[in-house]
C-alpha cells in the first residue's frame, strides 16, 4: 500500500540502480514465463549490453548485479522447486559480463556481488583491478559473506561458517584487498619509459607481507593501480556484525524490508556508528532500498498489470526463495495452517512482519506468504501511477532516511522501460533525480558522490589510509594493519 503525503519531502538527489541477477526472474520467480519477459536470455551477451545501454540512456547510476554461490534447497529438502520454477537457478557468474557492458557504455557503474568466504583475496583483487581497468573505473564491489549451506558444501565446507566468524574473516579479507590495491604499488610506479626501457620502477612496487588469522599474502599485487584502485564499496546486512562492518567499510548499503519503519532504526544506528567509531560523515554512506515498481498511466492500468503478472508467478519458487533466505522449510506446514499460530517463533515473527504491512490479509498461510513474496521478493511492490509511486519513494526517503533505490523488476526489461518512461520524469519534476551524470565518462565513485576527481575512497574512509601516493618514499608510508 502506498501512502500519499502532502508534506514537503527532503530534496535528496536520489541514487537509482537497476537490481538484476544473471538468472531468470530474480525477485519475481516464474515471471520468465510471461510472453513479454526476456530474463531467460541470461546467456546472451547482447541481453546485458542492451540493458546497460537502456539504463545509461536514462542516467541510472548503476546496475547492481546480485549473486549466490549455491541453490535454494531448503524447501522440501530439495533443489527441485528452484530447478523447475527457475528460481535463481541456473545462475551465471556476474563479473564476467561487466567488460562487455562497459565497452558499450561510458558512464553507468556496475556493482557486482562477490563473497569473502570462499575465494582467496590475492586472486580476487586481481579480478577487481582487471575489471576496473577495462571499465575505466566503473566497478563496484558488493561485499557479502554468503548464506547458503549448499554453497558451503560445494566449496570444501561441511556447512556455512557461523555468522560472526564470516564477518571476522570478511574484515581481514577486505583489509588484505586494501593492502593489495592501495599499498602495494605507488601511484606513479608505472613509467612506460621507452627510451630508458623501464616499464615499472621496481622500488615503487612492494610486498604487503600480510600474515593474519585467515590469510597469508606476501604480495605484491599482480596488477598496476586501476582508475579507482579500490572499487566503490557496497554492502548489505543489518545484523549487529553487519552494521559494524558497514559503518567502517561501506560507501553504499543495500536494505530490503517491506516498510520504511522496519529499516529506520537500523539506518540511524549505522550512521551513528560510522560517526562515533570511524569518524565518517554519516551522509557519505548512501542507503539504497529494494523496491519493485509496477507502473501505469492510471492506477487501474497498474493494477491490471499486477493481476496479469500474478498469473505467471511461481508460488513454489517463492517458497524456495523464502527457505533459502530464512532456513525455514515451509513444506512442513499444512496448506490452510494459520502461520501466526504455529510453534516456530521464527515463522510467527516473520509472518507478523509481513502482516503488519498487509493488513487486508486476514489469514496467513504458506500460500498467502508465497503470493506476497512471488512478485518483488523481500521488498515492497509499489503499484500505481508515477505520482503514486513517487509518493511512496518519498515516504521511504523521509521516514527511513534512505538515499536511493535498487529497482527490481517483474518483467525484464519492460519494468525498467516503464520506470524510464513513466517514473523518472516524475522524479525529475520533483527535483529528486539528476538530468545527467556529474562526470560523463567518469568513474563510478565520481558519479556516485557527484564529485569530479573523487576516483578513490573519501579521505575519511579507512581504505584511503592505505593509499601509497605519488612521490611518497616507501619508508614514509607504513602499510596499516
C-alpha positions in Angstrom: 0.0 0.0 0.0 1.4 3.4 -1.0 0.9 6.3 1.4 0.3 9.7 -0.3 1.7 12.6 1.7 1.3 16.3 1.2 4.3 17.1 3.4 7.3 18.7 1.8 9.8 16.0 1.0 13.5 16.3 1.5 15.1 17.1 -1.8 17.8 14.4 -2.0 19.2 13.7 -5.4 18.4 10.0 -5.4 20.8 7.2 -6.3 19.0 4.8 -8.7 20.3 1.4 -9.6 18.7 -1.5 -11.5 18.7 -4.6 -9.4 19.3 -7.7 -11.5 20.9 -11.2 -11.4 22.4 -13.4 -14.1 19.4 -15.7 -13.7 15.7 -15.7 -14.7 13.1 -13.9 -12.7 15.4 -12.9 -9.8 13.0 -11.4 -7.2 9.9 -12.5 -9.1 10.1 -16.3 -9.6 8.1 -17.7 -12.5 7.7 -14.4 -14.4 10.1 -15.7 -17.1 7.0 -17.5 -18.5 5.3 -14.2 -19.3 5.3 -13.6 -23.1 6.8 -10.1 -22.6 9.7 -11.2 -20.4 13.2 -11.8 -21.6 15.0 -12.6 -18.4 15.6 -16.1 -19.7 18.2 -14.6 -22.1 20.8 -14.7 -19.4 23.4 -16.5 -21.6 23.4 -13.9 -24.4 25.9 -11.0 -24.0 23.6 -8.8 -26.2 20.9 -9.2 -23.4 23.2 -7.4 -20.9 24.7 -4.9 -23.4 21.1 -3.8 -24.3 20.2 -3.4 -20.6 23.3 -1.3 -20.0 22.7 1.0 -22.9 19.0 1.3 -22.0 19.8 2.3 -18.4 22.6 4.6 -19.3 20.3 6.5 -21.6 18.1 7.1 -18.6 21.1 8.2 -16.5 20.8 5.4 -13.9 23.8 5.5 -11.5 24.5 1.8 -11.7 23.5 -1.8 -12.4 23.6 -3.8 -9.2 24.2 -7.5 -10.0 23.3 -9.9 -7.2 24.7 -13.4 -6.9 24.6 -16.6 -5.0 27.1 -19.5 -5.0 24.5 -22.3 -4.3 20.9 -23.3 -4.9 17.8 -22.8 -2.8 17.4 -26.3 -1.5 15.8 -25.8 1.9 12.1 -26.0 0.7 11.1 -29.7 0.7 14.7 -30.5 1.4 15.4 -30.4 -2.3 16.6 -28.1 -5.2 13.8 -29.3 -7.4 11.4 -26.4 -6.8 14.1 -24.0 -7.7 15.1 -26.0 -10.8 11.5 -26.3 -12.1 10.5 -22.7 -11.4 13.8 -21.1 -12.5 14.2 -19.5 -9.1 17.7 -18.1 -9.2 18.7 -21.3 -10.9 20.6 -21.5 -13.2 22.7 -18.5 -12.2 25.9 -17.3 -14.0 29.0 -15.6 -12.7 28.3 -11.8 -12.8 31.8 -10.2 -13.1 32.3 -11.9 -16.5 29.8 -9.7 -18.3 30.9 -6.3 -17.0 33.5 -5.7 -19.6 31.0 -6.2 -22.4 28.5 -3.8 -20.8 31.3 -1.3 -20.1 32.5 -1.4 -23.7 29.1 -0.4 -24.9 28.6 2.5 -22.4 30.6 5.4 -21.0 29.2 6.4 -17.6 27.0 3.9 -15.9 28.5 1.9 -13.0 28.4 -1.8 -12.3 28.1 -3.1 -8.7 28.9 -6.8 -8.6 28.3 -9.2 -5.7 31.3 -11.3 -4.6 31.8 -13.2 -1.4 34.7 -13.0 1.1 34.1 -16.5 2.3 35.3 -18.8 -0.5 37.9 -17.1 -2.7 41.4 -16.1 -1.8 41.8 -12.3 -1.6 45.0 -12.2 -3.8 43.2 -13.8 -6.7 40.1 -11.7 -6.2 42.0 -8.4 -6.0 43.4 -9.2 -9.4 39.9 -9.7 -10.8 38.8 -6.4 -9.3 41.8 -4.4 -10.7 41.3 -6.0 -14.2 37.7 -5.1 -14.5 38.2 -1.7 -13.0 40.8 -1.1 -15.7 38.7 -2.4 -18.5 35.6 -0.4 -17.4 37.7 2.8 -16.9 36.9 2.8 -13.2 33.2 1.9 -13.2 33.3 -1.1 -11.0 31.7 -1.5 -7.6 32.1 -4.5 -5.2 29.0 -5.6 -3.2 30.8 -7.3 -0.3 28.9 -10.4 1.0 29.8 -13.3 3.3 27.3 -15.8 1.7 24.5 -17.5 3.4 23.7 -20.8 1.7 24.8 -24.2 3.1 24.5 -25.5 -0.5 27.4 -23.2 -1.5 29.5 -24.2 1.5 29.2 -27.9 0.7 30.4 -27.4 -2.8 33.4 -25.3 -1.7 35.0 -27.6 0.8 33.0 -27.0 4.0 30.5 -29.2 5.8 28.3 -26.2 6.5 28.3 -22.5 6.3 30.8 -20.9 8.8 29.0 -19.2 11.7 27.7 -15.7 11.0 30.1 -13.7 13.2 33.0 -15.9 12.0 32.2 -15.0 8.4 32.3 -11.3 9.3 35.6 -11.7 11.2 37.0 -13.3 8.1 35.5 -10.6 5.9 37.1 -7.9 8.0 40.6 -9.4 7.4 39.8 -10.1 3.8 38.9 -6.5 3.0 42.0 -5.2 4.6 44.1 -7.6 2.6 42.4 -6.3 -0.5 43.1 -2.7 0.6 46.8 -3.5 1.0 47.0 -5.1 -2.4 45.0 -2.4 -4.3 46.2 0.7 -2.4 49.6 -0.1 -0.7 51.4 -2.4 -3.0 52.0 0.0 -5.9 52.8 3.7 -5.6 50.5 5.8 -7.8 53.4 6.6 -10.2 55.1 3.2 -10.3 54.4 2.6 -13.9 56.8 4.7 -16.0 56.4 3.3 -19.6 59.8 5.0 -20.3 60.6 3.7 -23.8 63.9 5.5 -24.0 65.3 4.1 -20.8 63.5 0.7 -21.2 61.7 0.9 -17.8 58.1 -0.2 -17.7 57.8 -0.2 -13.9 60.2 1.3 -11.4 61.0 -1.7 -9.2 61.3 0.1 -5.8 57.8 1.6 -6.3 56.2 -1.9 -6.1 56.4 -3.7 -2.8 55.3 -6.7 -0.9 52.5 -6.3 1.6 53.6 -9.3 3.8 50.2 -9.9 5.3 50.0 -12.6 8.0 46.7 -12.9 9.8 44.3 -15.4 11.3 42.7 -16.3 8.0 45.1 -15.3 5.2 48.8 -15.2 4.5 49.5 -12.9 1.5 53.1 -11.8 0.9 52.3 -9.9 -2.4 53.0 -7.8 -4.3 49.7 -7.2 -6.1 50.0 -8.5 -9.7 48.1 -5.6 -11.3 49.1 -1.9 -11.7 46.8 0.7 -10.0 43.4 0.9 -11.7 41.4 4.1 -12.1 39.6 3.8 -8.7 42.2 1.4 -7.2 39.5 0.3 -4.7 36.1 -0.1 -6.5 33.1 1.6 -5.0 32.2 -0.5 -1.9 28.7 -1.7 -1.4 27.3 -3.9 1.4 24.1 -5.5 2.6 23.5 -6.6 6.2 21.6 -5.2 9.2 22.8 -7.6 11.8 25.0 -6.3 14.6 28.1 -7.6 12.9 26.8 -6.4 9.5 26.2 -2.8 10.8 29.6 -2.7 12.4 31.2 -3.8 9.1 29.2 -1.3 7.0 29.9 1.5 9.4 33.6 1.1 8.7 33.7 0.0 5.0 30.5 0.6 3.1 30.0 3.5 0.8 26.6 2.2 -0.2 24.4 0.0 1.9 21.5 -2.1 0.4 18.4 -2.7 2.6 15.4 -4.8 2.0 12.2 -4.7 4.0 8.5 -4.2 3.4 8.2 -0.8 5.1 10.4 2.1 6.0 9.8 1.8 9.7 11.5 -1.6 9.6 14.7 0.0 8.3 14.7 3.4 10.0 16.2 2.3 13.3 19.0 0.2 11.7 19.9 3.0 9.3 20.1 5.5 12.2 22.2 3.1 14.2 24.5 2.6 11.2 25.0 6.3 10.6 25.7 6.9 14.3 28.3 4.1 14.4 30.0 5.4 11.4 30.5 8.8 13.0 31.3 7.7 16.6 33.6 4.8 15.9 35.2 5.6 12.5 35.0 9.4 12.2 32.9 9.2 9.0 30.3 11.7 7.8 27.1 9.7 8.1 25.8 11.3 4.9 28.8 9.7 3.0 27.1 6.3 3.4 24.3 6.1 0.9 21.5 3.7 1.8 19.6 2.1 -1.1 16.2 0.3 -0.5 14.9 -2.6 -2.6 11.6 -1.6 -4.4 9.7 -3.2 -7.3 7.6 -0.6 -9.1 4.6 -1.7 -11.2 3.6 1.4 -13.1 0.6 2.5 -15.2 -0.7 5.8 -16.6 -3.7 5.2 -14.4 -4.0 3.2 -11.2 -6.3 0.8 -12.9 -3.7 0.1 -15.6 -1.1 -0.6 -13.0 -3.3 -3.0 -11.0 -4.3 -4.8 -14.2 -0.5 -5.3 -14.9 -0.1 -6.8 -11.3 -3.1 -9.1 -11.9 -1.6 -10.2 -15.2 1.8 -10.9 -13.6 0.3 -12.9 -10.8 -0.9 -15.4 -13.3 2.7 -16.3 -14.1 4.3 -16.0 -10.6 5.5 -19.3 -9.1 4.4 -19.9 -5.5 6.7 -22.9 -5.3 9.6 -20.7 -6.4 8.6 -18.1 -3.8 8.8 -20.7 -1.0 12.1 -21.9 -2.3 13.4 -18.3 -2.0 11.9 -18.0 1.5 13.6 -21.2 2.5 17.0 -20.0 1.2 16.7 -16.6 3.0 15.5 -17.9 6.3 16.5 -21.6 6.5 12.8 -22.4 7.2 11.2 -25.2 5.2 7.5 -24.2 4.7 6.6 -27.7 3.4 6.2 -28.9 7.0 3.1 -26.7 7.4 -0.4 -27.6 6.1 -1.9 -25.7 3.2 -4.5 -24.0 5.4 -2.5 -23.8 8.6 -2.5 -20.3 10.2 1.2 -19.5 10.4 0.7 -17.0 13.2 -0.3 -19.9 15.4 2.5 -22.4 14.7 5.1 -23.4 17.3 8.1 -21.8 15.4 8.9 -18.4 16.8 10.9 -17.7 13.7 7.9 -18.4 11.4 5.5 -16.4 13.6 7.7 -13.3 13.8 8.4 -13.4 10.1 4.8 -13.7 9.2 3.8 -10.9 11.7 6.3 -8.7 9.9 4.6 -9.3 6.6 1.1 -9.0 8.1 1.8 -5.6 9.7 2.2 -4.1 6.2 -0.6 -6.1 4.5 -3.5 -5.5 6.9 -6.0 -6.6 4.3 -4.9 -10.3 4.6 -6.9 -11.9 7.4 -5.3 -15.4 7.4 -1.7 -16.0 6.7 -0.9 -19.5 5.3 2.1 -20.6 3.4 0.1 -19.9 0.2 -0.5 -16.3 1.3 3.1 -15.9 2.3 4.3 -17.2 -1.1 1.9 -14.9 -3.0 3.3 -12.0 -1.1 6.9 -12.9 -1.9 6.3 -14.0 -5.5 6.5 -10.5 -7.0 9.1 -8.3 -5.5 10.7 -10.7 -3.1 11.7 -9.3 0.2 10.8 -5.7 -0.6 7.7 -3.6 -1.2 5.9 -3.7 -4.5 4.7 -0.2 -5.4 1.7 -0.4 -7.7 0.2 2.8 -9.2 0.7 5.9 -11.3 4.0 7.7 -11.5 2.8 10.2 -8.9 1.6 7.5 -6.5 4.9 5.5 -6.8 7.0 8.7 -6.4 5.0 9.5 -3.3 5.9 6.0 -1.9 9.5 6.6 -2.7 9.5 10.0 -0.9 7.9 8.3 2.1 10.9 6.0 2.3 13.3 8.9 2.0 11.5 10.8 4.7 10.8 8.1 7.2 13.8 5.7 6.7 16.4 8.3 5.6 17.3 6.3 2.5 19.3 7.9 -0.3 18.1 6.0 -3.2 16.7 2.7 -4.5 17.6 -0.6 -6.1 14.7 -1.2 -8.6 13.9 -4.8 -9.0 11.8 -6.0 -12.0 8.7 -8.0 -12.6 9.3 -8.2 -16.3 12.8 -7.9 -17.9 13.4 -5.3 -19.5 9.8 -4.0 -19.6 9.7 -3.0 -15.9 12.8 -0.8 -16.5 11.3 0.7 -19.6 8.2 1.6 -17.5 10.4 3.2 -14.9 12.3 5.2 -17.6 9.2 6.3 -19.4 6.8 7.0 -16.5 8.6 7.3 -13.2 11.9 9.1 -13.9 10.2 12.1 -15.5 8.1 12.4 -12.3 11.1 12.2 -10.1 12.8 14.9 -12.2 9.8 17.1 -12.0 10.0 16.8 -8.2 13.7 17.7 -8.2 14.7 14.2 -7.0 16.8 12.9 -9.9 19.6 14.4 -11.9 19.4 15.2 -15.6 22.8 13.8 -16.5 25.9 12.2 -15.0 28.0 14.7 -13.0 31.1 13.4 -14.7 30.2 11.9 -18.1 32.7 9.2 -18.8 33.9 9.4 -15.2 34.3 6.7 -12.6 31.5 5.0 -10.6 32.6 6.8 -7.5 32.8 10.3 -9.1 29.2 10.0 -10.3 28.0 8.2 -7.1 29.2 11.1 -4.9 28.7 13.7 -7.7 32.3 14.8 -7.0 34.6 15.3 -10.0 38.0 13.9 -9.3 36.8 11.6 -6.4 38.1 8.4 -8.1 39.3 6.8 -4.8 37.6 6.5 -1.5 36.9 9.6 0.5 39.8 10.8 2.8 37.7 9.8 5.8 37.3 6.2 4.6 39.6 3.6 6.0 40.8 2.5 2.5 42.3 5.9 1.9 44.8 5.4 4.7 46.3 2.5 2.7 47.0 4.7 -0.4 50.6 4.9 -1.5 50.6 8.3 -3.1 52.9 9.5 -5.9 56.2 10.9 -4.6 55.9 9.4 -1.1 59.0 7.3 -0.2 58.2 3.8 1.0 59.6 4.5 4.4 57.2 7.4 4.9 54.1 5.3 4.1 53.7 2.4 6.6 51.1 -0.1 5.4 48.3 -0.1 8.1 47.5 -3.4 9.8 
